[in-house]
Amino acid sequence: MRIVVLEDADAVAAFGANHIIEGIHRKPEITLGLATGSSPVRLYQNLIQVNQEHKVSFQKVSTFNLDEYLGLDGEHPQSYRYFMNEQLFNHIDIDLNNTHVPNGAAKNPLSACEEYEQAIRNRGGIEIQLLGIGRNGHIGFNEPTSSLSSRTRVKTLTKDTVDANRRFFAEGEFQPRLSLTMGISTIMEAQEILLIATGAGKAEAIKNTIEGPVSAFCPASILQMHAKVVVVIDKAAAQELKDVSFYEYIEQEQQRLLAAVKGE
């Protein structure tokens, strides 16, 4: 697990965007796993800017989002399909037919989950999976106690998650209590995982993810078992780690090694 500690949220967003852009440059037809929520918004803004400057193209890129609210169609302003269109897809040169979000309006959500898994397999799997992290350590909508071997499925949201998302819904508006989400095992099959987190509110979750035991009570802790994970955090999110200077030292040495390999 590579730990990158940066000064602030803007630096985290820039680093994450550059990481994805490098992936696209290596393989223009790359398949990306994407996330919603507040954490990736700045990152998406960086991707939009670079695309509009014609420094990267998304024309051959395919994407699969982690999750969607059950009971909301893609036209609903609080749906994650709507979020992705507004925050990224409508502003870059991607083919919307190559963007995939679980179908929150599916008549048979159980079948929709199986079809989503098959669509990922048909595309050859996800190469870079972007993740945020909840305050309770959830990734996607895999809440604490989720099975570490779970696949894409219907998931009940915890009260904490519902409360955290209530600010996005008007008083009296229907707020979903169920979601469709990639499972933890599905996420772990990505070739590479990029997790970003900022702010003191994520510090405990980051500590448990990086330094805690692997446990279903902190779903993100399973990332310790993945062969290629980059965790990019700001200093506020890093404040509960035992030895931040050690992680910073390792990253410095990593960068020195990469520069030597490139002959810089």
N, C-alpha and C positions, 0 to 999 in steps of 0.2 A: 504494500500500500504506500503510494507516494503522497506525502503531505506537503502542500504548498500553502504557506502562511503569508498573506499580503496585507498591505496597509489598510485598505478599505473596500467597500462594496464595488466601487468603480474599477478598482484594480482586479478584483475577482471576476467581474463581468468581462473585462478585456482579456484576461488570461483564458477564461473559458471559451470565449468566442474565437480566439486565435487557435485554440486547441481543435475546435471543430473545423475551422477553415483549413488548417493543415491537413486534417483528415479528408476533406473534400478535394484538396489539391492532389493528395496521394491517389485518391480514387474518386473521380467525378460522379460515378454512379453509386456512391456509398449509401447505405441504409442507416439512418439515424433514429435513435429513440429519443423522444422529447418529453419535456415536463411542463406543467403549468404552475400557477402560484406566483407569488411575488418575487421569489429568488431569481428566476431566469429572465425577468423582464428586461433588465439592463443588458444582459447577454444578448437577447434577441435584438435590442436596439443597435448593438454593435454589429450584428450580422447584417441587419438591414442597411446600415451605413456603408459597410464594405461592399455589399452587393450593388448598391446604387452607385458606388464609385467604380463599378465594373472590375473589381479586384477578385471576385469569386462569383461563380454561377451555381445556382441550384437546379438548373434545368434537368439534370439527370438524377438528382437526389430523390430518394424515397424516405418517408418518415412514418413512424408509429408512435403515437402518444401513449403514455402510461395508463391513463384512466379517464373516466367520464362519469358524471352523475347519472344514476338510473332515474328515468322519468322526465329528462329534459332532452328535447330534440336540438339539433345543431343550430337552429335559428334563435334559440333562447339566449338572451344576453348573458346569462350566468353559466351556460354550458361551456365545456372546455373546447369544443369545436369552435364556437364563436370566439372564445378567447384567443385560440391559436390563429384564426383568420385575422383578427384585429391586431394582434400583437406581432405577428410574423408573416404568415403566408400571403396576405393581400399586398405586402410591400416588397416582396422579392420575386424573382423569376422562376418560381417553382410551379410545376404542374399540379394543380389541386387534386387531380386523379391519383397522384402518387403520395398524397398525404392521408394518413389513416388515424382515426380516433374511434375508440369503442362506441358502438351505437347505443346511446342512452335511451332511444325511443324504440328499441327492438321489442317486438311482440313476444318473442321468446328469448330473453336475455341469456339463458343458459346455452342455447345454441349459438347465440352471437359471440359468446366467449370462446367457444370451440372454433368458430370461424375465424376469430381474430388470431388465435394461436396458429391456425393453418395458414393464414395470410402471411404471418411472419416467417413461417417455415418456407412457404413458396418463394419468398423474396431472398431466401438464403440466410436468414437470421440478421440480427442487429449488430452493427459493427461498433458504433459508439453510442452508448446509452447515457443521456444526461439525466441526472437526478437532483432534486432538492431534498430536503429532509424536514419532517415535522418536529415540533418541540418534544413530542413523545417518541421520536426515533422512527416514525413511519416513513416508508418510501413507497411512492405511488399511494394507493389507499390501503396498503398492507399495514394495518394497525397492530399495536402490541398484542402478542399471543397468536399472530398469524403464523400459519405453518411455514416453516422455512423451505419446504418442498412444494409450495403451492404454485398453481398455474393460473392463467387468466380466469377470473371468476367474479361472481357477485359478492360484494363485501358490505357488511354493516359498518357504518361510520361510528366512531366513538363519540360520546357526548362532548369531549374536548375538541374534537375536530369540527363537529357541528357548530359548537359555540364559536370557534375561531373563524368559521366561514360565514357566520350569521351576518356580519357587517356587509356582505355582498348582496344580501336579499332585503327587499323592502319589507316593512312591517306588514304582517299578514300574508305575505307571498309564500307560496309553496316552496319549502326548502327540503331537498332530498335527504333521506337518511340512509340510502343505499347507493352503491356505486358499482361500476364495472372497472376492474383493475387488473393490469398485468400481475401475475403472481411473482413471488420472490424467486422461485426457480426460473421463471421466464426471464426475469431481469438478469439473473446470474449467468444466463446463457449468452449474453452479449459478449462480444470479443473484448471490449474495453468499456469501462464505466467511469464517468466524470461526475463527481458529486460536488455541488457548490453550496455554500452556506455562509450567511453573513448575520452579524448582530449578536448581542449578548443573549438574546432569547433562545438561540440555537446552541449555546455553549455546552449545556449539559448533554444534549443529544450527541453532539460531536465528541465529547469526552467518552461517552458510552460506546459510540460507534468505533472509535479508534483504539481506545485503551481498555474498554470493558470486556467482559466475557461475551462470547457469541451466544446470544439468547433471543428467543422469540419475544421477550419483553422489550427489546430494542431491535426491531427488524433490520435496521441498517447495519447492525453489528455483523451480519452475515457477510458483508463486503470484505471482512478480514480474510475470507476464504477464497476470494477471487484473485486470479493471477495478475490482473492488470487494472488497478483502480487508481485514479488520481482524485484526491480530496483537496479542493481549493477553498480556503476560508480566509476571512479577514481576522484581524487581531482580536476583535470583540468576540467572535465565535470560537477563537482559540484559547480564551482566557482560563478555561478550567483544565486544559491539558497539563500534565505533570511537568513536562520539560519542553516548552516551545522552542527554546534555543537549540535543542538537540535536533528537532525536525528542520529548523532553519539551516543548521549546519549540514545535515544530510542533503537538503535541496541544493545548497551551494556546491557541494561536491558533485552532485548529479549534473549540475549545469556545467561544471568544469570538465567532467568526463565527456559530456555531449559535445562541447566545444572542441575538445581534443580529437574526437572521432571525426568531426566535420572538418578538421584542419584549420580552425579559426585561430 
